[in-house]
Amino acid sequence: MCYASVAAVGARRGDVGRSGVGKGVRVFLSLGSNTGRRPDNLRKALRLLSDDPEIGVVRVSRLYSTSPVGYTQQREFLNGVLELRTRLSPGALLERLQGIEAGLGKSTPFRNGPRRIDIDVVLYGRRVVRRRNLAIPHPRMHRRRFVLEPLVELAPRAWHPLLRRTAARILGELGPGERVRPWGAWPTAVGSRRGG
């Protein structure tokens, strides 16, 4: 198996039995970073998610080095996907994620521009949510190899409720696009030796 348990990457797994999040909704998040020390940015985000008592991080994909989409005159991203369980509503989860992004210094000067951290809800169970500030499933996930490859690594049968296809099938139907290469495991310490 390519994915890792949360303990293997040095983050604390929530006590899902006591907190009740183990019975929560299965959610997949996509995380990315392309400014600063990218591995450290992602590790810090994972730590903050793991420390939240209402979020139980279950597994993490490998990290992938990916070419930027949209605005291409910028550094490559490191991207990965997390599987978690939560009883938070989609809106409440979004607020937590935006708080983590703000705390880590997210600043995006323009759409598809460089960012220290970006956290997106890709799937929230089989729910479909369409609000002004939240769309689930993520509206572009089916066109983003940097989301689909790590998602399929974790959950090839994850179901897209609008397209009515598995993640593996969607990835198999995806044409050529951005470059996505395995980068390695999530770092376990700040300032990991692997280049950022």
C-alpha positions in Angstrom: 0.0 0.0 0.0 1.2 3.5 -0.8 -0.7 5.5 1.8 0.4 6.0 5.4 -1.4 6.0 8.7 -1.5 9.2 10.5 0.9 7.9 13.2 3.4 7.1 10.5 3.8 10.7 9.5 4.1 12.0 13.1 0.6 13.4 13.5 -1.7 12.5 16.3 -4.7 10.4 15.3 -7.8 11.7 17.1 -9.4 9.3 19.6 -12.2 8.4 17.2 -13.8 6.1 19.7 -14.1 8.6 22.5 -14.9 11.7 20.4 -17.4 10.0 18.2 -15.8 11.3 14.9 -15.2 7.7 13.9 -18.9 7.4 13.2 -18.8 10.7 11.3 -18.9 11.3 7.6 -16.0 10.1 5.4 -14.4 13.2 3.9 -11.5 13.7 1.5 -9.4 16.9 1.5 -6.9 18.1 -1.0 -3.9 20.1 0.3 -1.4 22.0 -1.7 1.5 24.4 -1.2 4.0 26.1 -3.5 5.6 28.9 -1.5 7.9 28.9 1.4 9.0 25.5 2.8 6.3 23.5 1.1 6.7 20.2 3.1 6.7 22.1 6.4 3.5 24.0 5.3 1.7 20.7 4.6 3.0 19.1 7.7 1.8 22.0 9.9 -1.7 21.8 8.2 -1.8 18.0 8.9 -0.8 18.6 12.5 -3.6 21.2 13.0 -6.2 18.9 11.4 -5.0 16.0 13.5 -5.2 18.0 16.7 -8.8 19.1 16.2 -11.0 17.0 18.4 -13.9 17.1 15.9 -11.8 15.8 13.0 -10.3 12.3 12.9 -7.6 12.0 10.2 -7.6 8.4 9.0 -5.0 8.2 6.2 -2.8 10.4 4.0 -1.7 9.8 0.5 1.9 10.3 -0.7 2.8 13.8 -1.6 3.0 14.6 -5.3 5.0 17.3 -7.1 2.7 18.9 -9.6 2.9 21.5 -12.3 0.7 24.6 -11.7 -2.7 24.9 -13.4 -4.0 28.1 -14.8 -1.2 30.5 -14.0 1.9 28.5 -15.0 4.7 31.0 -14.3 5.2 29.8 -10.7 6.9 27.1 -8.7 5.6 23.6 -8.7 3.1 22.6 -6.0 3.3 19.8 -3.5 -0.1 18.2 -3.2 -1.7 15.4 -1.2 -5.0 14.0 -0.1 -6.2 13.2 3.4 -9.1 10.9 4.4 -10.8 12.0 7.6 -14.0 11.4 9.6 -16.0 14.2 11.1 -19.4 15.1 12.4 -18.9 18.7 11.5 -21.4 20.0 8.9 -19.8 20.9 5.5 -20.1 24.6 6.4 -18.5 24.2 9.8 -15.7 22.1 8.3 -15.1 24.8 5.7 -14.8 27.4 8.6 -12.2 25.2 10.3 -10.2 24.8 7.1 -10.3 28.5 6.4 -9.1 29.1 10.0 -6.1 26.8 9.5 -5.3 28.4 6.1 -5.4 31.9 7.7 -3.3 30.7 10.7 -0.6 29.4 8.3 -0.6 32.6 6.3 -2.6 31.8 3.2 -2.3 34.6 0.8 -3.3 34.3 -2.8 -2.7 37.4 -4.9 -4.9 36.2 -7.7 -6.9 33.2 -8.9 -4.6 30.1 -9.4 -1.7 32.1 -8.0 1.0 31.0 -5.6 0.0 30.0 -2.1 1.5 28.9 1.1 -1.3 26.5 1.9 -4.6 25.6 0.1 -7.1 23.1 1.6 -10.1 22.1 -0.4 -13.0 19.7 0.5 -13.1 17.3 -2.4 -15.8 14.9 -1.3 -18.0 14.9 1.8 -19.6 11.5 1.9 -21.9 11.3 -1.1 -23.4 14.7 -0.3 -23.9 17.4 -2.9 -23.5 21.0 -1.6 -23.9 24.1 -3.7 -23.6 27.4 -1.8 -22.1 30.7 -2.7 -18.8 29.9 -0.9 -18.8 26.1 -0.9 -19.3 23.5 -3.7 -19.0 19.7 -2.9 -17.9 17.7 -4.8 -15.2 20.1 -5.7 -16.3 21.5 -9.0 -13.0 20.9 -10.8 -11.8 17.7 -9.1 -12.7 15.6 -12.2 -10.3 17.7 -14.3 -7.4 17.8 -11.8 -4.9 15.0 -12.0 -3.1 16.5 -8.8 -6.4 15.7 -6.9 -7.3 12.5 -8.6 -4.0 10.6 -8.4 -3.6 10.9 -4.6 -7.4 10.3 -4.1 -7.2 7.1 -6.1 -4.2 6.1 -4.1 -6.3 6.2 -1.0 -9.7 5.3 -2.2 -10.1 4.2 -5.8 -13.8 3.5 -5.3 -14.6 6.9 -3.8 -17.8 8.0 -5.4 -18.5 11.2 -7.3 -22.3 11.7 -6.7 -22.8 14.1 -9.6 -20.8 12.2 -12.3 -21.9 8.9 -10.8 -18.4 7.4 -11.3 -15.6 6.2 -9.0 -12.5 8.3 -8.6 -10.5 5.6 -10.4 -12.8 5.7 -13.4 -12.7 9.5 -13.6 -8.8 9.4 -13.5 -8.8 6.7 -16.2 -10.9 8.9 -18.4 -8.8 12.0 -17.8 -6.8 13.1 -20.8 -3.2 14.5 -20.7 -2.7 17.5 -18.6 -0.6 18.8 -15.8 2.5 16.8 -14.8 2.1 14.9 -11.5 5.0 12.9 -10.0 5.3 11.1 -6.7 7.4 13.2 -4.4 7.5 11.1 -1.2 6.0 10.7 2.2 4.7 13.6 4.4 7.5 15.1 6.4 7.5 14.3 10.1 9.6 17.2 11.4 10.0 20.9 10.6 13.0 21.5 8.2 13.0 18.0 6.8 16.1 17.3 4.7 14.2 16.7 1.5 14.1 19.8 -0.7 11.1 22.1 -0.2 
